[in-house]
Amino acid sequence: MIQLFQQVRVINPLAQADGILAADDALLADGALPADSVADVLIEAGVLKAIAPQISPPPNATIQNAKGLILGPGLTDLYSQSGEPGLEQRETLASLTQAALAGGFTRLSLLPHTQPALDHPAALMPVQAFPSPVRLNLWGALTQGARGQQMTELLELGEAGVVGFAEGFPLGNLALVRRLLEYVRPLGLPVALWPCDRTLCGDGVAREGSISLNLGLPGVPDLAETAALAALIECVRATGTPVHLMRISTARSIELIRRAKAEGVPITASVSWLHLLFDCGDLAGYDPNLRLDPPLGNPADRLALAEAVRTGVVDAIAIDHTPLAYEEKTVAFGVAPPVPLASS
């Protein structure tokens, strides 16, 4: 079957690539197209054959006007929560992966706080055996049961095929964090940590500031993130173990990360897509779907995060998907479960 898609918007982050990065990226990595352009795309028997500003239709080709559609490399989600195993009433691996595929994602990395947690090789096997239409990567739990108390068998998890180690919840015990980083370093696998001090969050549901005050929403101070972030940076500095910092949400955090990177501390960082699109000003309607953890920032935070992504201070944008049932989110903003669900 021959298909010609006309007037596709081609998003080409590989336009400046030095050679071919991967076989599937050959037509994008050759630099023939700019980073963002409109072109015709020819596909034969499911294989991408040509991309050019204009392609003459081959014989027997099916022609489709693709104006408004986008072609680009498959997207990768750094971390998201799966409902299965344990909470299949919210979501199954089948529904999760089909939704990802429909959204253009070809790689998903699942956080370990499922039920049971992905804290030992046997727990990984059912997910690894799932016939997924996208590539499923698994983060292994740093602590048993993902409860933040006792270290897992990190070496065994590494040998079982996890792509790295994470804890979907903030780790408040810095002595444990330091010990974990010391044990993980020889394994050469990534570590992802969420900087957040729960004792400073209190009962807050929105980022502290004049907007949350005017809306009557209890505030979460920037300090809840920045104090924990500063402590994690010092742990990384002391151990030399590279760490990815998840769920960055404040302008002050960007300053701390920029300074630490300039000093050679081996850290990377990511922000959720929602924190780039929305801020506290969007909470006037009390939409429970915007009840996030960390909460949406003030307008200055959103602008700082966007600029940090543009300049590379923040290295990636994460989806940080968390499944919830309809009835769980059709409640008042203040009592809606936050996304992602977090405790500890």
BAVO-101426 format. One record per residue (C-alpha): residue number from 0; residue in one letter; x, y, z. Coordinates in pm, whole numbers, plus 32768, in hexadecimal, padded with zeros to 4 digits. Layout:
<rs>
+-------+-------+------+------+------+
: sevex : marba :    X :    Y :    Z :
+-------+-------+------+------+------+
:   NUM :     A :    X :    Y :    Z :
...
+-------+-------+------+------+------+
</rs>
This chain:
<rs>
+-------+-------+------+------+------+
: sevex : marba :    X :    Y :    Z :
+-------+-------+------+------+------+
:     0 :     M : 8000 : 8000 : 8000 :
:     1 :     I : 8084 : 8157 : 7F9D :
:     2 :     Q : 800F : 828C : 8059 :
:     3 :     L : 8062 : 83F5 : 8012 :
:     4 :     F : 8016 : 84ED : 8128 :
:     5 :     Q : 8015 : 8650 : 80AA :
:     6 :     Q : 8063 : 8788 : 8175 :
:     7 :     V : 80CF : 86DB : 82B6 :
:     8 :     R : 8175 : 87B3 : 83BD :
:     9 :     V : 82C7 : 870E : 83F9 :
:    10 :     I : 835D : 874A : 8550 :
:    11 :     N : 84CC : 86F6 : 8525 :
:    12 :     P : 85A4 : 8717 : 8660 :
:    13 :     L : 86B4 : 8652 : 85AA :
:    14 :     A : 86E4 : 8759 : 8499 :
:    15 :     Q : 883A : 87B6 : 8525 :
:    16 :     A : 889E : 864F : 8576 :
:    17 :     D : 89FE : 85E5 : 8517 :
:    18 :     G : 89AF : 84AE : 844D :
:    19 :     I : 88A2 : 83AA : 8485 :
:    20 :     L : 883E : 837A : 85F0 :
:    21 :     A : 8769 : 8245 : 85B6 :
:    22 :     A : 86E9 : 8185 : 848A :
:    23 :     D : 8584 : 81F9 : 84BC :
:    24 :     D : 85F7 : 8362 : 84C8 :
:    25 :     A : 86B9 : 8359 : 8380 :
:    26 :     L : 85D2 : 843C : 82BB :
:    27 :     L : 85C1 : 8538 : 83D5 :
:    28 :     A : 872D : 8534 : 843C :
:    29 :     D : 87C1 : 8579 : 82E6 :
:    30 :     G : 8787 : 86ED : 8316 :
:    31 :     A : 86C7 : 8710 : 81CE :
:    32 :     L : 85A0 : 87B1 : 8280 :
:    33 :     P : 859F : 88D2 : 8374 :
:    34 :     A : 8534 : 889E : 84DA :
:    35 :     D : 83C9 : 88F7 : 8491 :
:    36 :     S : 833D : 88EC : 8331 :
:    37 :     V : 8215 : 887F : 825D :
:    38 :     A : 8259 : 8766 : 8166 :
:    39 :     D : 81D0 : 8637 : 80B0 :
:    40 :     V : 8212 : 84DE : 8143 :
:    41 :     L : 821B : 839A : 807D :
:    42 :     I : 81E2 : 824C : 812D :
:    43 :     E : 81FD : 80FA : 807F :
:    44 :     A : 8196 : 7FB9 : 812E :
:    45 :     G : 81AA : 8068 : 827D :
:    46 :     V : 830B : 80EB : 823F :
:    47 :     L : 835C : 825D : 822B :
:    48 :     K : 83F6 : 828B : 80D2 :
:    49 :     A : 840F : 83FE : 8090 :
:    50 :     I : 83D8 : 8557 : 8124 :
:    51 :     A : 83EA : 8683 : 803D :
:    52 :     P : 8342 : 87D5 : 800C :
:    53 :     Q : 827B : 8739 : 7EEF :
:    54 :     I : 8265 : 85CF : 7E78 :
:    55 :     S : 81BE : 8562 : 7D33 :
:    56 :     P : 80BD : 8452 : 7D7D :
:    57 :     P : 813B : 82F8 : 7D14 :
:    58 :     P : 804F : 8210 : 7C59 :
:    59 :     N : 7F46 : 816A : 7D34 :
:    60 :     A : 7F95 : 8252 : 7E56 :
:    61 :     T : 7E88 : 82B0 : 7F50 :
:    62 :     I : 7E98 : 8427 : 7F7B :
:    63 :     Q : 7E30 : 84CD : 80C0 :
:    64 :     N : 7E26 : 863D : 8111 :
:    65 :     A : 7EE0 : 863E : 825E :
:    66 :     K : 7ECF : 87B0 : 82A7 :
:    67 :     G : 7EC7 : 87D8 : 8421 :
:    68 :     L : 7F71 : 868A : 8465 :
:    69 :     I : 80CE : 8672 : 84F8 :
:    70 :     L : 81EE : 8585 : 84A9 :
:    71 :     G : 8316 : 8564 : 8593 :
:    72 :     P : 83E4 : 8468 : 8658 :
:    73 :     G : 8321 : 839E : 8757 :
:    74 :     L : 82FE : 844C : 88A7 :
:    75 :     T : 8393 : 83C1 : 89E9 :
:    76 :     D : 82EC : 83E8 : 8B3C :
:    77 :     L : 83F2 : 83F4 : 8C4F :
:    78 :     Y : 8309 : 838F : 8D67 :
:    79 :     S : 819A : 8341 : 8D98 :
:    80 :     Q : 80C4 : 8273 : 8E81 :
:    81 :     S : 800D : 813B : 8E09 :
:    82 :     G : 7EC6 : 80C4 : 8EA2 :
:    83 :     E : 7F25 : 7F5A : 8E61 :
:    84 :     P : 7F8C : 7E9A : 8F28 :
:    85 :     G : 7EAB : 7EDB : 9050 :
:    86 :     L : 7DB6 : 7FE7 : 8FE1 :
:    87 :     E : 7D2B : 7F60 : 8E9C :
:    88 :     Q : 7BDF : 8010 : 8EE2 :
:    89 :     R : 7C97 : 8151 : 8E90 :
:    90 :     E : 7D66 : 80D6 : 8D6D :
:    91 :     T : 7DFE : 7F9E : 8CD0 :
:    92 :     L : 7F46 : 7F77 : 8C1A :
:    93 :     A : 7E7B : 7F44 : 8ADC :
:    94 :     S : 7DBE : 808D : 8AFF :
:    95 :     L : 7EF8 : 8147 : 8B6C :
:    96 :     T : 7FCD : 80D5 : 8A47 :
:    97 :     Q : 7EB9 : 810A : 8947 :
:    98 :     A : 7E86 : 826D : 89C6 :
:    99 :     A : 7FFC : 82A9 : 89B6 :
:   100 :     L : 8010 : 8229 : 8852 :
:   101 :     A : 7EED : 8304 : 87E9 :
:   102 :     G : 7FA7 : 842F : 8878 :
:   103 :     G : 80E5 : 83E9 : 87B6 :
:   104 :     F : 81A9 : 8346 : 88D2 :
:   105 :     T : 8280 : 821A : 887A :
:   106 :     R : 8332 : 81F6 : 89CA :
:   107 :     L : 829E : 81FE : 8B28 :
:   108 :     S : 8360 : 81EF : 8C6E :
:   109 :     L : 8285 : 817D : 8D8F :
:   110 :     L : 82C0 : 81E1 : 8EF7 :
:   111 :     P : 82DF : 80C8 : 8FF6 :
:   112 :     H : 81CA : 811C : 90F0 :
:   113 :     T : 80CC : 802B : 9060 :
:   114 :     Q : 801B : 7F27 : 913A :
:   115 :     P : 80F1 : 7E60 : 9175 :
:   116 :     A : 8215 : 7F4B : 914B :
:   117 :     L : 8322 : 7F00 : 9048 :
:   118 :     D : 841D : 7EBA : 915B :
:   119 :     H : 849E : 7D5D : 90FF :
:   120 :     P : 84D2 : 7C98 : 8FBC :
:   121 :     A : 8397 : 7BC3 : 8FE1 :
:   122 :     A : 82C0 : 7CFE : 8FEC :
:   123 :     L : 8350 : 7D70 : 8EA0 :
:   124 :     M : 82FF : 7C33 : 8DE2 :
:   125 :     P : 8187 : 7C64 : 8DA0 :
:   126 :     V : 81C1 : 7DC1 : 8D16 :
:   127 :     Q : 82F0 : 7D55 : 8C4C :
:   128 :     A : 8224 : 7C38 : 8BB6 :
:   129 :     F : 810A : 7D1E : 8B44 :
:   130 :     P : 80F8 : 7D29 : 89C4 :
:   131 :     S : 810D : 7EA3 : 89B2 :
:   132 :     P : 80E7 : 7F65 : 886B :
:   133 :     V : 81E5 : 805D : 88F5 :
:   134 :     R : 832D : 8027 : 89A7 :
:   135 :     L : 82F2 : 800A : 8B1C :
:   136 :     N : 8411 : 806A : 8BFF :
:   137 :     L : 83FB : 802F : 8D74 :
:   138 :     W : 848F : 80FB : 8E8D :
:   139 :     G : 84F0 : 801E : 8FB1 :
:   140 :     A : 8492 : 8089 : 9111 :
:   141 :     L : 85AA : 8111 : 91E9 :
:   142 :     T : 8502 : 809A : 9328 :
:   143 :     Q : 8437 : 7F67 : 9385 :
:   144 :     G : 82CA : 7F94 : 9332 :
:   145 :     A : 8325 : 80F3 : 92B8 :
:   146 :     R : 82E8 : 8162 : 9420 :
:   147 :     G : 8429 : 8226 : 9455 :
:   148 :     Q : 84A9 : 814E : 9573 :
:   149 :     Q : 8590 : 802F : 9510 :
:   150 :     M : 866A : 800C : 93DE :
:   151 :     T : 860E : 7F0F : 92D0 :
:   152 :     E : 8700 : 7E16 : 9234 :
:   153 :     L : 877A : 7F10 : 9136 :
:   154 :     L : 886C : 7E26 : 9085 :
:   155 :     E : 875F : 7D1E : 9050 :
:   156 :     L : 8670 : 7E1E : 8FC1 :
:   157 :     G : 877F : 7EA1 : 8EDC :
:   158 :     E : 87C7 : 7D43 : 8E5B :
:   159 :     A : 8650 : 7D0A : 8E29 :
:   160 :     G : 8640 : 7E23 : 8D2B :
:   161 :     V : 85CE : 7F66 : 8DD0 :
:   162 :     V : 863F : 809F : 8D1B :
:   163 :     G : 868A : 8151 : 8E5F :
:   164 :     F : 8614 : 818A : 8FC2 :
:   165 :     A : 850F : 827B : 9040 :
:   166 :     E : 841E : 82BE : 9157 :
:   167 :     G : 82D3 : 8352 : 90F0 :
:   168 :     F : 82BA : 83F4 : 9247 :
:   169 :     P : 83A9 : 84EE : 92E8 :
:   170 :     L : 84B8 : 8450 : 93BE :
:   171 :     G : 84D6 : 8515 : 94FE :
:   172 :     N : 85EB : 844A : 95A3 :
:   173 :     L : 872E : 84E7 : 9525 :
:   174 :     A : 8807 : 83DE : 95C9 :
:   175 :     L : 874C : 82DB : 94FB :
:   176 :     V : 876E : 83B0 : 93C0 :
:   177 :     R : 88E5 : 83C8 : 93EE :
:   178 :     R : 8904 : 8251 : 9427 :
:   179 :     L : 882E : 8206 : 92F6 :
:   180 :     L : 8902 : 82E5 : 921A :
:   181 :     E : 8A3F : 823D : 9295 :
:   182 :     Y : 89B3 : 80E3 : 9248 :
:   183 :     V : 8925 : 8143 : 90F3 :
:   184 :     R : 8A59 : 81EB : 9066 :
:   185 :     P : 8B1A : 80AB : 9008 :
:   186 :     L : 89E8 : 8028 : 8F4D :
:   187 :     G : 89F6 : 8140 : 8E4E :
:   188 :     L : 887A : 8165 : 8E3B :
:   189 :     P : 87B6 : 82AB : 8E55 :
:   190 :     V : 8716 : 831F : 8F99 :
:   191 :     A : 85E5 : 8403 : 8FA0 :
:   192 :     L : 857E : 84BC : 90DE :
:   193 :     W : 8469 : 85B1 : 912F :
:   194 :     P : 84D6 : 86DD : 9203 :
:   195 :     C : 83BB : 8723 : 92F5 :
:   196 :     D : 83A9 : 8756 : 946D :
:   197 :     R : 8255 : 86DA : 94DE :
:   198 :     T : 8274 : 8781 : 9631 :
:   199 :     L : 827A : 88D3 : 9584 :
:   200 :     C : 8154 : 8888 : 949F :
:   201 :     G : 8056 : 8879 : 95B8 :
:   202 :     D : 7EF1 : 886A : 9536 :
:   203 :     G : 7F3F : 8944 : 9409 :
:   204 :     V : 7E95 : 8903 : 92BB :
:   205 :     A : 7F1F : 8A25 : 91EA :
:   206 :     R : 8068 : 8AE0 : 91CD :
:   207 :     E : 8081 : 8BE6 : 92DD :
:   208 :     G : 8055 : 8D4C : 9263 :
:   209 :     S : 7F5B : 8E61 : 9228 :
:   210 :     I : 7E8F : 8D91 : 9132 :
:   211 :     S : 7E5C : 8C6A : 921D :
:   212 :     L : 7E09 : 8D60 : 9331 :
:   213 :     N : 7D01 : 8E0C : 925C :
:   214 :     L : 7C6C : 8CBB : 91FA :
:   215 :     G : 7C5C : 8C48 : 9363 :
:   216 :     L : 7D3C : 8B1C : 9321 :
:   217 :     P : 7E3C : 8AB0 : 9429 :
:   218 :     G : 7F99 : 8AF0 : 93A3 :
:   219 :     V : 80CE : 8A16 : 937A :
:   220 :     P : 8208 : 8AEE : 939F :
:   221 :     D : 8326 : 8AE0 : 92A4 :
:   222 :     L : 83FC : 8A76 : 93CA :
:   223 :     A : 8358 : 891E : 93CB :
:   224 :     E : 8407 : 88DB : 9280 :
:   225 :     T : 8542 : 89AD : 9296 :
:   226 :     A : 85AD : 8939 : 93F1 :
:   227 :     A : 8596 : 87CD : 9384 :
:   228 :     L : 863E : 881F : 9238 :
:   229 :     A : 8765 : 88C9 : 92E2 :
:   230 :     A : 8791 : 879A : 93C4 :
:   231 :     L : 8786 : 86A7 : 929D :
:   232 :     I : 8884 : 8775 : 91DD :
:   233 :     E : 8970 : 8760 : 9306 :
:   234 :     C : 8941 : 85E6 : 9316 :
:   235 :     V : 8995 : 85CC : 91A5 :
:   236 :     R : 8AC2 : 86AD : 91D4 :
:   237 :     A : 8B3F : 85D4 : 92F3 :
:   238 :     T : 8B0D : 8481 : 9247 :
:   239 :     G : 8B50 : 84DD : 90DD :
:   240 :     T : 8A28 : 8406 : 906E :
:   241 :     P : 8965 : 84A1 : 8F4D :
:   242 :     V : 87F8 : 84E8 : 8FA4 :
:   243 :     H : 86CC : 8553 : 8EDA :
:   244 :     L : 85F1 : 864E : 8F94 :
:   245 :     M : 847F : 8615 : 8F52 :
:   246 :     R : 8356 : 8703 : 8F5A :
:   247 :     I : 840B : 884F : 8F70 :
:   248 :     S : 8305 : 895F : 8F95 :
:   249 :     T : 8394 : 8AA6 : 901D :
:   250 :     A : 8469 : 8BC3 : 8F9A :
:   251 :     R : 854E : 8BAF : 90C8 :
:   252 :     S : 8590 : 8A3F : 907E :
:   253 :     I : 8607 : 8AA4 : 8F23 :
:   254 :     E : 8706 : 8B8B : 8FC2 :
:   255 :     L : 8789 : 8A75 : 90A3 :
:   256 :     I : 87A1 : 897E : 8F81 :
:   257 :     R : 884E : 8A77 : 8E9E :
:   258 :     R : 8952 : 8AC5 : 8FA8 :
:   259 :     A : 898D : 8956 : 8FFD :
:   260 :     K : 89BC : 88FB : 8E8E :
:   261 :     A : 8AB3 : 8A19 : 8E63 :
:   262 :     E : 8B77 : 898B : 8F88 :
:   263 :     G : 8B86 : 8834 : 8EE5 :
:   264 :     V : 8A8A : 877F : 8FC3 :
:   265 :     P : 8A0E : 8655 : 8EF2 :
:   266 :     I : 8898 : 869F : 8EE7 :
:   267 :     T : 8789 : 86B3 : 8DE0 :
:   268 :     A : 8626 : 872D : 8E0F :
:   269 :     S : 84C9 : 8714 : 8D7E :
:   270 :     V : 837E : 87CA : 8D9A :
:   271 :     S : 8221 : 874B : 8D54 :
:   272 :     W : 8172 : 87CE : 8C1E :
:   273 :     L : 8050 : 8852 : 8CED :
:   274 :     H : 8137 : 893A : 8DAE :
:   275 :     L : 81A1 : 89D6 : 8C63 :
:   276 :     L : 803D : 8A12 : 8BE9 :
:   277 :     F : 7F89 : 8A7C : 8D27 :
:   278 :     D : 7FC8 : 8B43 : 8E64 :
:   279 :     C : 7F04 : 8BB3 : 8F96 :
:   280 :     G : 7E44 : 8CA9 : 8EC5 :
:   281 :     D : 7D94 : 8B82 : 8E20 :
:   282 :     L : 7D05 : 8B09 : 8F6C :
:   283 :     A : 7BEF : 8C0E : 8F77 :
:   284 :     G : 7AFB : 8B07 : 8EFB :
:   285 :     Y : 7B6A : 8A11 : 9009 :
:   286 :     D : 7B91 : 88FF : 8F04 :
:   287 :     P : 7BF1 : 87C2 : 8FC7 :
:   288 :     N : 7CB6 : 8749 : 8E98 :
:   289 :     L : 7DB3 : 885A : 8EE8 :
:   290 :     R : 7DE8 : 87DF : 904B :
:   291 :     L : 7F54 : 8780 : 9023 :
:   292 :     D : 8076 : 871D : 9102 :
:   293 :     P : 8150 : 87E7 : 90FC :
:   294 :     P : 8043 : 88EE : 90CC :
:   295 :     L : 8038 : 89D3 : 8FA0 :
:   296 :     G : 8126 : 8AF3 : 8FCD :
:   297 :     N : 80ED : 8C67 : 8FC9 :
:   298 :     P : 8108 : 8D12 : 8E72 :
:   299 :     A : 8276 : 8D66 : 8EB1 :
:   300 :     D : 82BD : 8BF7 : 8EF4 :
:   301 :     R : 821F : 8B89 : 8DAC :
:   302 :     L : 82E7 : 8C88 : 8CE7 :
:   303 :     A : 842B : 8C21 : 8D94 :
:   304 :     L : 83E7 : 8AB1 : 8D4D :
:   305 :     A : 83A3 : 8AF4 : 8BDD :
:   306 :     E : 84E3 : 8BBF : 8BBD :
:   307 :     A : 85A6 : 8AAD : 8C71 :
:   308 :     V : 8529 : 89AD : 8B76 :
:   309 :     R : 858B : 8A92 : 8A57 :
:   310 :     T : 86EB : 8ACA : 8ADE :
:   311 :     G : 8729 : 8963 : 8B4F :
:   312 :     V : 8733 : 89A0 : 8CC5 :
:   313 :     V : 8608 : 88B6 : 8CD1 :
:   314 :     D : 8661 : 878C : 8BF9 :
:   315 :     A : 8511 : 86EB : 8BB1 :
:   316 :     I : 8397 : 870A : 8BBD :
:   317 :     A : 82E6 : 85E8 : 8C67 :
:   318 :     I : 817C : 8579 : 8C40 :
:   319 :     D : 8168 : 84F2 : 8DA5 :
:   320 :     H : 801C : 844B : 8D59 :
:   321 :     T : 7F51 : 83C3 : 8E7E :
:   322 :     P : 7E0B : 8305 : 8E43 :
:   323 :     L : 7CDB : 8358 : 8F15 :
:   324 :     A : 7B73 : 82EA : 8EFE :
:   325 :     Y : 7A6C : 83E5 : 8E8E :
:   326 :     E : 79C5 : 83F6 : 8FE2 :
:   327 :     E : 7B13 : 8440 : 908B :
:   328 :     K : 7B3B : 8585 : 8FCC :
:   329 :     T : 79D2 : 85FD : 8FC6 :
:   330 :     V : 79F0 : 8694 : 9120 :
:   331 :     A : 7A49 : 87E6 : 91B2 :
:   332 :     F : 7BA7 : 8868 : 9162 :
:   333 :     G : 7C23 : 8861 : 92C9 :
:   334 :     V : 7BCE : 86F2 : 9300 :
:   335 :     A : 7C24 : 866F : 91A4 :
:   336 :     P : 7D48 : 857A : 91A2 :
:   337 :     P : 7E7E : 8626 : 911A :
:   338 :     V : 7F32 : 85B1 : 8FE3 :
:   339 :     P : 8014 : 84FE : 9012 :
:   340 :     L : 7F89 : 844C : 9143 :
:   341 :     A : 808E : 8470 : 924D :
:   342 :     S : 80C2 : 8435 : 93BD :
:   343 :     S : 81D2 : 83D5 : 94AD :
+-------+-------+------+------+------+
</rs>
